[in-house]
Amino acid sequence: MAGIIDKIKKSQVKDKKDKLADKSDKDSRKSRSKKAGRAHELVLDVLETEKSSNIRALGKYTFLVKRTARKSEIAKAVSEYFGVNVVGVNVIKGQGKRVRFGGQEGKRKNFKKAMVTLGQGESINFK
């Protein structure tokens, strides 16, 4: 009887170790965001468009950022979060489109994009 219980406990321990190994990728992202401070709050997402993928060859990356973020804050956040040297930041404000949902009229959120230029020979790996 004790042998069966020991086997069950060992299998449960192995399952927990496997789950912890799966979470290691998430933990590395969390630790990176904690280290970067407020950077993960300012940089909301990476924009994947045809134009943004074409200008990556020039060392420019496009991000969706918080609407209240300033250029200096964006540059600091990207350099801390990704560990790269930021040379310049261009900001684009966009108005949300007016849309209709059946008979209901509405509006999408306003947004702000930042095109960040990195130093010579630097790149960001998003994988």
Residue pairs with C-beta under 8 A, 6 or more apart in sequence:
32 81
33 39
33 40
33 81
35 80
36 77
36 80
36 81
37 80
38 77
39 76
39 77
39 78
39 80
39 81
40 81
41 66
42 65
42 66
42 69
42 73
42 74
42 77
43 63
43 64
43 65
43 74
43 77
43 78
43 81
43 114
44 63
44 64
44 65
44 66
45 63
45 64
46 61
46 62
46 63
46 64
46 126
47 62
47 63
47 64
47 113
49 62
51 62
52 61
52 62
55 62
55 115
56 123
58 117
59 117
59 118
59 119
59 120
59 122
59 123
60 115
60 116
60 117
60 118
61 78
61 115
61 116
61 118
61 124
62 113
62 114
62 115
62 116
63 74
63 78
63 113
63 114
63 116
64 111
64 112
64 113
65 74
65 91
65 112
65 113
65 114
66 112
67 93
67 110
67 111
67 112
69 77
69 112
69 114
71 89
71 91
71 114
74 89
74 91
74 114
74 116
75 86
75 88
75 89
75 116
76 86
78 84
78 86
78 116
79 85
79 86
82 124
84 118
84 119
84 122
84 123
84 124
85 118
85 119
85 122
86 116
86 117
86 118
86 119
87 117
87 118
87 119
88 116
88 117
89 114
89 115
89 116
89 117
90 114
90 115
90 117
91 112
91 113
91 114
91 115
92 112
92 113
92 114
92 115
93 110
93 111
93 112
94 110
94 111
94 112
94 113
95 110
96 107
96 108
96 109
96 110
96 111
97 107
97 108
98 105
98 106
98 107
99 105
99 106
99 107
99 108
100 106
118 124
